[in-house]
Amino acid sequence: MNEKIEIIGIQFKGAGKIYYFSPLNIKFKQGDFVVVETVRGLEMGKTVIANKEVPAEEIEYELKPVIRKATQKDLDNEERNNKLAPLSFEIFKKFVRELNLEMKPLYCEYTVDCSKIIFYYCAEERVDFRDLLKLLTPEFKLRVELRQIGPREGARVIGGLGTCGRELCCNKYLQNFDFVTMKMAKEQSMSLNNSKISGACGKLMCCIAYEAELYKELKKELPAIGNMVKTPSCACCKVVAVDYLKKTVKTQENPDGAPTLHNACDVMLINLAKTTEKPEVIASSIQVNEEEIEITEEVLVDEPVLSEEEQAKLKEKQRKEKHYQKKKYRYGKKK
C-alpha cells in the first residue's frame, strides 16, 4: 500500500512555483496566509492548496513544517516591509552606480521579522560585491544578503508586457519554466531572428513551447516543404509552403507563376521511390493469394504509382525547373 503524506501548497510573490509544506495537523483554507521558514529566512506565503494527502513518491524534498498561521502582527509587518522595500532598493541602486558594478539591480525584500534584507540582481558574470556590502551593512544596520538570479526569474518578478501586448506569462500564471529550443521555433515556421522570438528576459519566449506538441502531430498529417504532391490542378508539383494551423498547402505548379493554394485534404503525397520501380517488379509482387492482393491494392491507393505519361511530365517539369534555377543564379551572379 502506497504511503500518503498530508501537505499544503504555498506560493510566494504571486505567480510562481508551488512549494509543499507540512501543516502539522493545522487546517488551512485556500487563501490563508502562513509564515514558513525557507532558505531566505522567515517568509509569508499564501495557501493555494488546502490540506490534502499525496503519495510519498511525489515529495521531491524533505518537508518543512509551517511555523504558524499569519497573525495580524505578521500582516502589519509585511505591509510595513513592502513600503520600506522600494526606498531601500533606491539606496541599493545608488551604491551600485557609485561602485560602477556590472550588475542589474532587480528588487529587494525583507524577511517577516525584519531581521534580514535581501537584494536581488542579474549579471552575466560573477560579481565581486564585497565593497558593496561594506556600504550596505552600516546603512541598514541589518543582515544584508545579495542573491544573483537568472534573467527569466528576474522578468517574472519585475513583470511587463510581451510582444503580444499581454502581461508576461511568467508573471501572470506560469509556475515552471518549460524547456524551449530554437528547433521548436523552426518547426512552427517562426522567424529565426533572435530579436523577434525572444521575450523581455532576452531568452526564447516561453509561449513557443505551448504549441510544440500540436505542430508535431500536424506535421505527421501534412506534407513537408519540398515534397512532391498531386493536386486537383497538377499531376505532380513541389510543396513550397505549409500552414499547419489552417491546414493549407502552397505548391509551385508553374515555374514562372505564383504558388497555388490548396486545402491539405485535396493534396496527395507522391512516393517517388514507387515511381522508380518497373511495372514487372510491381506485378511480380502480386501473389495468387487473395489476401495478399488486397493488401497490395491498399498500398497502391495510399501511395499512387504514376503512369508513363505522368512520369514523362514530371521529368520535363523537373528539367524546366532546374534550367530556371540555373538561369536565375547566372543572372544574379552577374549583378
C-alpha positions as CSV (number, residue, x, y, z in Angstrom):
1,M,0.0,0.0,0.0
2,N,1.4,3.4,-1.0
3,E,2.2,5.7,1.9
4,K,0.5,9.1,1.8
5,I,1.6,12.3,3.4
6,E,-0.5,15.4,4.3
7,I,0.7,18.6,2.7
8,I,-0.4,22.1,1.9
9,G,0.8,24.1,-1.2
10,I,2.3,27.6,-0.6
11,Q,3.1,30.2,-3.2
12,F,5.3,33.3,-2.8
13,K,5.2,36.6,-4.7
14,G,2.0,35.9,-6.6
15,A,2.6,33.6,-9.6
16,G,5.4,31.1,-9.3
17,K,6.3,27.6,-8.2
18,I,4.1,26.0,-5.6
19,Y,6.0,24.5,-2.6
20,Y,4.8,21.8,-0.3
21,F,4.9,22.2,3.5
22,S,3.8,20.0,6.3
23,P,0.7,21.5,8.0
24,L,1.4,20.0,11.4
25,N,-2.3,19.0,12.0
26,I,-3.4,22.6,11.4
27,K,-6.3,23.0,9.0
28,F,-5.7,25.6,6.3
29,K,-8.1,27.0,3.7
30,Q,-7.2,28.2,0.3
31,G,-6.2,31.9,0.5
32,D,-4.9,31.7,4.1
33,F,-1.6,33.5,4.8
34,V,1.1,31.4,6.6
35,V,4.6,32.0,8.0
36,V,7.1,29.4,6.9
37,E,10.9,29.1,7.1
38,T,12.8,28.9,3.8
39,V,16.5,29.3,2.8
40,R,15.9,33.0,2.8
41,G,14.6,33.1,6.4
42,L,11.0,33.6,7.7
43,E,8.7,34.4,4.8
44,M,5.0,34.9,4.4
45,G,3.2,32.9,1.7
46,K,-0.3,32.2,0.5
47,T,-2.0,28.9,0.7
48,V,-3.1,27.8,-2.8
49,I,-3.6,24.1,-2.0
50,A,-5.5,23.3,1.2
51,N,-4.7,20.2,3.3
52,K,-4.6,17.1,1.2
53,E,-2.8,13.8,1.1
54,V,-0.4,12.9,-1.7
55,P,1.7,9.8,-2.4
56,A,5.1,9.9,-0.8
57,E,6.7,9.5,-4.3
58,E,5.5,13.0,-5.3
59,I,7.5,14.6,-2.5
60,E,10.9,15.5,-4.0
61,Y,12.4,17.0,-0.9
62,E,12.1,16.9,2.9
63,L,9.0,18.7,4.0
64,K,9.5,21.7,6.3
65,P,6.8,22.4,8.8
66,V,4.6,25.5,8.8
67,I,5.6,27.9,11.6
68,R,2.1,29.4,12.1
69,K,-0.9,30.9,10.6
70,A,-0.2,34.6,9.8
71,T,-1.3,36.8,12.7
72,Q,-2.4,40.4,12.4
73,K,1.0,41.4,13.6
74,D,2.6,39.4,10.8
75,L,0.3,41.1,8.3
76,D,1.2,44.5,9.6
77,N,4.9,43.7,9.5
78,E,4.6,42.5,5.9
79,E,2.8,45.7,4.9
80,R,5.5,47.8,6.5
81,N,8.2,45.8,4.8
82,N,6.6,46.3,1.4
83,K,6.6,50.1,2.0
84,L,10.3,50.1,3.1
85,A,11.5,47.8,0.2
86,P,11.2,50.5,-2.6
87,L,13.2,53.0,-0.6
88,S,15.9,50.5,0.3
89,F,16.1,49.4,-3.3
90,E,16.8,53.0,-4.4
91,I,19.7,53.1,-2.0
92,F,21.0,49.8,-3.3
93,K,20.9,51.1,-6.9
94,K,22.7,54.3,-5.9
95,F,25.6,52.3,-4.4
96,V,25.8,50.1,-7.4
97,R,26.2,53.1,-9.7
98,E,28.8,54.7,-7.4
99,L,30.9,51.5,-7.5
100,N,30.3,51.0,-11.2
101,L,29.5,47.3,-10.8
102,E,28.5,45.2,-13.8
103,M,25.1,44.1,-12.3
104,K,21.4,44.9,-12.9
105,P,19.5,45.5,-9.7
106,L,16.1,43.9,-9.8
107,Y,14.3,44.2,-6.4
108,C,14.7,43.7,-2.7
109,E,12.7,42.2,0.2
110,Y,12.7,42.0,4.0
111,T,12.0,38.9,6.0
112,V,8.8,38.9,8.0
113,D,10.6,39.5,11.3
114,C,12.7,42.3,9.6
115,S,15.9,40.6,10.7
116,K,17.4,40.5,7.2
117,I,17.2,42.3,3.9
118,I,17.8,40.5,0.6
119,F,18.8,42.3,-2.6
120,Y,18.4,40.5,-6.0
121,Y,20.3,41.3,-9.1
122,C,21.1,39.9,-12.5
123,A,24.6,39.7,-14.1
124,E,26.2,37.9,-17.0
125,E,29.3,37.0,-14.9
126,R,30.2,36.6,-11.3
127,V,30.4,40.0,-9.5
128,D,32.7,40.9,-6.6
129,F,30.4,42.8,-4.3
130,R,32.5,42.9,-1.1
131,D,32.9,46.7,-1.3
132,L,29.1,47.0,-1.9
133,L,28.4,45.0,1.3
134,K,30.6,47.3,3.3
135,L,28.4,50.2,2.3
136,L,25.0,48.5,2.7
137,T,25.6,46.9,6.1
138,P,26.1,50.2,8.0
139,E,23.3,51.9,6.1
140,F,20.6,49.4,7.1
141,K,22.1,48.0,10.3
142,L,20.7,44.6,9.4
143,R,22.0,41.4,8.0
144,V,22.4,42.0,4.2
145,E,22.3,39.3,1.6
146,L,22.8,39.6,-2.2
147,R,21.4,37.0,-4.5
148,Q,22.1,36.6,-8.2
149,I,19.2,35.2,-10.2
150,G,18.7,34.4,-13.8
151,P,17.1,36.7,-16.4
152,R,13.9,34.6,-16.6
153,E,13.3,34.8,-12.8
154,G,14.1,38.5,-12.9
155,A,11.5,39.1,-15.6
156,R,8.9,37.1,-13.6
157,V,9.4,39.3,-10.6
158,I,9.5,42.7,-12.4
159,G,6.7,41.9,-14.9
160,G,5.9,43.8,-18.0
161,L,4.3,43.4,-21.4
162,G,5.2,40.8,-24.0
163,T,5.4,41.3,-27.8
164,C,1.8,40.1,-27.9
165,G,0.7,43.1,-25.9
166,R,-0.4,41.0,-22.9
167,E,1.2,40.6,-19.5
168,L,4.2,38.3,-19.3
169,C,3.1,34.7,-18.8
170,C,5.7,34.1,-16.2
171,N,4.5,37.0,-14.1
172,K,0.8,36.2,-14.6
173,Y,0.3,32.5,-14.2
174,L,3.3,30.4,-15.3
175,Q,4.5,28.2,-12.4
176,N,7.5,26.5,-14.0
177,F,9.8,27.4,-16.9
178,D,9.4,25.0,-19.8
179,F,12.4,23.8,-21.9
180,V,12.4,25.9,-25.1
181,T,14.7,25.4,-28.1
182,M,15.3,27.0,-31.5
183,K,14.1,23.8,-33.1
184,M,10.6,24.4,-31.7
185,A,10.5,27.8,-33.4
186,K,11.8,26.4,-36.7
187,E,9.1,23.7,-36.7
188,Q,6.4,26.4,-36.2
189,S,7.8,28.3,-39.2
190,M,8.7,31.3,-37.0
191,S,11.3,33.8,-37.8
192,L,14.7,32.7,-36.5
193,N,15.7,36.3,-35.8
194,N,16.5,36.3,-32.0
195,S,15.1,39.8,-31.5
196,K,11.7,38.5,-32.8
197,I,11.4,35.3,-30.8
198,S,13.0,36.5,-27.6
199,G,11.0,37.7,-24.6
200,A,11.6,40.5,-22.1
201,C,14.2,38.4,-20.4
202,G,16.3,38.1,-23.6
203,K,15.7,34.3,-23.7
204,L,13.4,32.4,-26.1
205,M,9.8,33.1,-25.4
206,C,8.1,30.5,-23.2
207,C,5.0,30.5,-25.4
208,I,7.0,28.8,-28.2
209,A,6.7,25.6,-26.2
210,Y,2.9,25.9,-25.8
211,E,2.1,24.6,-29.3
212,A,5.2,22.5,-29.9
213,E,3.3,19.2,-29.4
214,L,0.5,20.3,-31.6
215,Y,2.8,21.1,-34.5
216,K,4.5,17.7,-34.1
217,E,1.1,16.0,-34.6
218,L,0.1,18.2,-37.6
219,K,3.5,17.5,-39.3
220,K,2.5,13.8,-39.4
221,E,-0.7,14.7,-41.3
222,L,0.6,17.3,-43.8
223,P,3.3,17.1,-46.4
224,A,6.6,18.8,-45.7
225,I,8.1,21.7,-47.8
226,G,10.0,20.2,-50.8
227,N,7.8,17.1,-51.1
228,M,6.2,16.2,-54.4
229,V,2.4,16.0,-54.3
230,K,-0.5,15.5,-56.6
231,T,-3.2,18.2,-56.6
232,P,-6.6,18.6,-58.4
233,S,-4.9,21.0,-60.9
234,C,-1.5,19.3,-61.3
235,A,-0.3,15.7,-61.6
236,C,3.0,16.4,-59.9
237,C,4.3,19.6,-58.2
238,K,6.5,20.7,-55.3
239,V,5.3,22.0,-51.9
240,V,6.7,25.4,-51.3
241,A,4.8,26.5,-48.1
242,V,2.6,24.8,-45.5
243,D,0.2,26.5,-43.0
244,Y,-0.2,23.8,-40.3
245,L,-3.0,25.6,-38.3
246,K,-5.1,26.4,-41.4
247,K,-4.2,23.1,-42.9
248,T,-3.4,24.6,-46.3
249,V,-0.6,23.8,-48.7
250,K,1.0,26.0,-51.4
251,T,2.5,24.3,-54.5
252,Q,4.7,25.5,-57.3
253,E,2.7,24.3,-60.4
254,N,4.2,26.8,-62.8
255,P,7.9,27.7,-62.5
256,D,7.2,31.2,-63.7
257,G,4.0,31.7,-61.9
258,A,2.8,32.3,-58.3
259,P,2.3,29.4,-55.9
260,T,-1.2,27.8,-55.9
261,L,-3.1,27.4,-52.6
262,H,-4.8,24.0,-51.8
263,N,-6.6,22.5,-48.8
264,A,-4.5,19.8,-47.3
265,C,-7.3,17.2,-47.8
266,D,-7.1,17.8,-51.6
267,V,-3.4,17.1,-51.8
268,M,-1.9,13.6,-52.2
269,L,1.7,12.8,-51.4
270,I,3.7,11.1,-54.2
271,N,6.1,8.4,-53.1
272,L,9.0,9.0,-55.6
273,A,10.5,5.6,-54.6
274,K,7.5,3.9,-56.1
275,T,7.9,5.8,-59.4
276,T,11.3,4.3,-60.0
277,E,10.1,0.7,-59.8
278,K,9.5,-1.2,-63.0
279,P,6.0,-2.4,-63.8
280,E,7.3,-6.0,-64.0
281,V,8.6,-5.8,-60.4
282,I,5.3,-4.5,-59.1
283,A,3.4,-7.2,-60.9
284,S,5.6,-9.9,-59.7
285,S,4.9,-8.9,-56.1
286,I,1.2,-9.8,-56.5
287,Q,0.6,-13.4,-55.5
288,V,-2.4,-15.7,-56.2
289,N,-3.4,-15.4,-52.5
290,E,-6.5,-13.1,-52.4
291,E,-5.4,-11.6,-49.0
292,E,-2.0,-10.5,-50.4
293,I,-3.8,-9.0,-53.5
294,E,-6.0,-6.9,-51.2
295,I,-3.0,-5.6,-49.2
296,T,-1.1,-4.7,-52.3
297,E,-4.1,-2.7,-53.6
298,E,-4.3,-0.8,-50.3
299,V,-0.7,0.2,-50.6
300,L,-1.2,1.4,-54.1
301,V,-4.2,3.6,-53.1
302,D,-2.2,5.3,-50.3
303,E,0.9,5.8,-52.4
304,P,-0.2,6.0,-56.0
305,V,2.2,4.9,-58.9
306,L,2.4,7.4,-61.7
307,S,1.6,6.4,-65.3
308,E,4.3,6.6,-68.1
309,E,2.7,9.8,-69.3
310,E,2.7,11.4,-65.8
311,Q,6.3,10.3,-65.3
312,A,7.3,12.0,-68.6
313,K,5.5,15.2,-67.4
314,L,7.3,15.0,-64.1
315,K,10.8,14.7,-65.7
316,E,10.0,17.5,-68.1
317,K,8.8,19.7,-65.2
318,Q,12.0,18.9,-63.2
319,R,14.2,19.7,-66.2
320,K,12.5,23.1,-66.7
321,E,12.7,24.0,-63.0
322,K,16.4,23.1,-62.9
323,H,17.0,25.2,-66.0
324,Y,15.1,28.1,-64.5
325,Q,17.2,27.9,-61.3
326,K,20.5,27.9,-63.2
327,K,19.3,30.9,-65.3
328,K,18.3,32.8,-62.2
329,Y,21.6,32.0,-60.4
330,R,23.6,33.1,-63.5
331,Y,21.8,36.5,-63.9
332,G,22.0,37.1,-60.1
333,K,25.8,36.5,-60.2
334,K,26.3,39.0,-63.0
335,K,24.5,41.7,-60.9
